Structures are given as structure tokens and as C-alpha cells.
Amino acid sequence: MNKLYFLIICLFTCLPIQAQETIDGTLMHDNELREYTLYVPSSYDGSAEAPLLFNFHGYTSNAGQQMFYGNFLELADTHGFIIVHPQGLLDANGITHFNAEWQSDVDDIGFSSALIDKIASDYSIDLSRVYSTGMSNGGFMSYTLACRLSDRFAAIASVTGTMTIPQLGNCTAERAVPVMEIHGTQDLTVPYEGSDWMAAVDDVVAFWVDNNNCDPDPVVTDMPDTNSSDGSTVTRYVYSNGDDNSSVELYQVVGGAHTWPGTAFNFPGTNQDINASALIWEFFSQYNLDGAISSTEDLGHSQILAYPNPTTHQITIDGLQFNDHIQIHTLTGQKLSSYKAMDGLMTIDLNHLPKGGYLLCVTSDIQSWTEVIFKID
């Protein structure tokens, strides 16, 4: 992974970013000067409370590398959330890390809570919509926050991370926490089957399904194999109907390695059938601290349905209202096409789009609804 991160350092400096939207901040916590990188989308003007997304880097990595490797920047611009990329401190071996209840005396739980308070004092933040995700050690950290700060984090997602075995017996989540795990079956760094101290992915999923009181039998979907050259496929498992309408989702990347699916840094073993960042944000956007957000009620709609999904050439949207705005975006947030609803039912031709995943967005004057759709041959 050190080679991977070195290449990211060399590459991400060439990617465009508006400097005025990226702030390097510091915070004194537990007698340590802690650092973080904040990304504020250009749409933010302080007039409305914005969701806050924590994006934790992996072991040996840093905040700047994770900002581009597990990239949410374009999604933040499109959907108006603020991103904080915390910087881990050095462990006893001199390696950057987050103390996900490992053998370390760094107070990263308290640091995360203090960061929420700091950012909320500087920006207008919706404190009911604070989320955590991360790569590897950052995934471990996100699970730790779900266990120890469930009153502050509405939902979490882990990419190539898991929990320690002791955590499975010591987790003290005080509510149903929606959880997503994205993990490769050929991950040699954090094995899918676990190790002598890392819990197996299936055991972690089972723990949160039980914690949230979700249906024990998942809905299983084989995701479209849109990139046959990446050496992997994806199966999605969704455990629904938990307390407060919570859910647990697993994207099992069959043949995938210790990598972030959909990243622009296409290292060996990286799945390109899905975009982890887009799927994570779509998952997070469904929840706040009270549970599932009823976006269709906010829109004034009884229910919005988009079908068939996956589809071969067209998508039908049911439940629209007059003058609703419909947009299709790439999974990184680039707008491809837009339409205006004239009736409750609308069919959109997708023949002009290549096979792959897209964001379908329906927006009224009040609120928006988003779903990931897939076009297959």
C-alpha cells in the first residue's frame, strides 16, 4: 500500500481543485495539535444547514491522499455537503493511524467529536446529518464511531475496513446505526474472512443486522458487470426494515483487492463496476439521527419509483408532480441531461448513454430524491 499512496501523491497534484474551497485547519485536542483538511462546496453560502461527511484515511496514508483517492469532491459540489478529512497521528511504529480501539493511546474518538463541534461553530451544519466513512483503517475508525458516538453519527460506511474481534462483544451503539460495507474477497491486507484479531466481514454485517433488528434475509442483487477487464464482479446484499427504518448493506466485490472501487487511481484489483463514493453518499442521504429521511414526503409525493433498474434502454419514473426537475448525472456528479415533468409518469430514453451506473435526481422547490440506476447491454 505504501507504493500505492506514493503514486497518489504524485498524481493528485495534477487534479483540478478550487483552492478557496479547501481549508487546512488545526485543533488542539488532548494536548495534541490535530490537523484536518476541510472541503466546502462552492454552493455553500451559510443560508441552510449542510450535512457533514468525515472521510478517514487508511493506515500509512494521510488526509490529502484520501481526499483524492476516496473522492467525494464533485458529489459535495452537486449535493451541498461539507467534507472533513482528519489527519491521523503517528503510532508507536511511527506510522499514521487512527486509534480504532487498537493498541494506541490516541484519543481519536474525542478528536472526532471535537471536530464536529469545531466545524459546527464555523459553518452552518445539520448536526442530525453527520456521517463517517473511510478506507481500511478509516473504515475501522468509522465502525468505532458507530459504536462509541452513535448519538453524533447518523450512518457510517467502511471501504476495505472491518471491526476488531473484541469490538463485536464490546460495541455500545445506543441506536440502530445504518451501516454499509464495501469489501473485496481477495483483500490481502484486511482479509474478507478475518484474522486472529480482525473480524470477518460477514460477522460484522451479521452484528449490525442484529443490532438494528433488520430482516435477517437480505435482498441479493448481482450488479451489472460493466467493466469486464477489472477482474471482479459485485454482489449487493441489503438487509432492510430495521429499527427507525434502518438498513445494513454489503457490496461484496468478488475478486476485488484492498482498493476503493471506482477511484480514478485504477490500481490492480480495483473494481470499476461501481463507484464507492457515489454509493456511499446515496446511502447516507437516506438517513439522519432519527432514522430514515422521508424525502418523498418532503417533496409532497406519496412515492417515487424508477423502473426497471437495471435497464437496457429506458427508465420510467412514477410518482412525479408537475414541474419537477429530473436530471441524470454520472456517479461523480457531472450532469448529463435534464428534463421537466409534465405529468405523474415519465419515461426517459437512455439509448444515448453507454452502459454503467448513473444518478437519477428528482428535484422540487422543496427537496430532492436520488437513486442510482444501472444501464446494461
Secondary structure, DSSP 8 states (H G I E B T S, - for coil): -HHHHHHHHHHHTTS---GGGEEEEEEEETTEEEEEEEE--TT--SSS-EEEEEEE--TT--HHHHHHHT--HHHHHHH--EEEEE--EE-TTS-EE--SSSS----HHHHHHHHHHHHHHHS-EEEEEEEEEEETHHHHHHHHHHHH-TTT-SEEEEES---BHHHHHH----S---EEEEEETT-SSS-TT--SSB--HHHHHHHHHHHHT--SS-EEEE-----TTSS-EEEEEEE---GGG--EEEEEEET--SS-TT-SS--TT---SS-HHHHHHHHHTTEETTEE--HHHHTT-S--EEESSSBSSEEEEES--TT-EEEEEETTS-EEEEEE-SSSEEEEE-TTS-SEEEEEEEE-SS-EEEEEEEE--
